[in-house]
């Protein structure tokens, strides 16, 4: 199965920054932070796989399972970034649902620990950082850009 050169070029080449296709700063920031967030989650998954090397069977199995569990949301966030990059409405929705799902999971972990009398400050800080991207996606300029790509001109 061959892919035509123009189709492959459209998918793989960065978008041209013509006067009508220039992204606003808010849209560019949201898209870049979504990519950074997705790559960070995938990086944590790869780090867990790295830690599994040289461990006992039980420890390695637990780390591999954790890596798989962490990799799935990272991959979903990467799909959301791809949709945002192409200024698609589904990309905005996909990124919102996935990012808020990750935040909800972290909030649940904080509440669960708090019931047992524990407070993990690093988890709390990570949760607050994780909330930045979905809140940025709610800004009117970003929503407008994904609803109608023609209105996403430079601000």
Residue pairs with C-beta under 8 A, 6 or more apart in sequence:
15 21
15 85
17 23
20 150
20 153
22 153
22 154
23 31
23 145
23 152
23 154
24 141
24 145
24 152
24 153
24 154
24 155
25 154
25 155
26 136
26 139
26 141
26 142
26 145
26 155
27 87
27 141
27 142
27 145
27 152
29 136
30 84
30 133
30 136
30 137
30 139
30 142
31 81
31 84
31 85
33 132
33 133
33 136
34 77
34 80
34 81
34 84
34 95
34 99
34 133
34 137
35 78
35 81
35 85
37 77
37 99
37 130
37 133
38 74
38 75
38 77
38 78
38 80
38 81
39 74
39 78
40 74
41 70
41 71
41 73
41 74
41 77
41 102
42 71
42 74
42 75
42 78
44 70
44 74
45 67
45 68
45 70
45 71
45 74
46 67
48 63
48 64
48 66
48 67
48 70
49 63
49 64
49 67
51 63
52 59
52 60
52 63
52 64
52 67
53 60
55 63
73 98
73 101
73 102
76 94
76 98
77 95
77 98
77 99
77 102
79 94
79 98
80 91
80 94
80 95
80 96
80 98
80 99
81 91
81 95
82 91
83 90
83 91
83 92
83 94
83 95
84 91
84 92
84 95
84 137
84 146
85 91
87 145
87 146
87 149
87 152
88 146
89 146
89 147
91 146
92 137
92 142
92 143
92 146
92 147
95 133
95 134
95 137
96 134
96 137
96 138
99 130
99 133
99 134
99 137
100 134
102 130
103 127
103 130
103 131
103 134
106 123
106 126
106 127
106 130
107 127
109 120
109 123
110 119
110 120
110 123
110 124
110 127
113 119
113 120
113 123
136 142
137 143
141 152
141 155
144 151
144 152
145 151
145 152
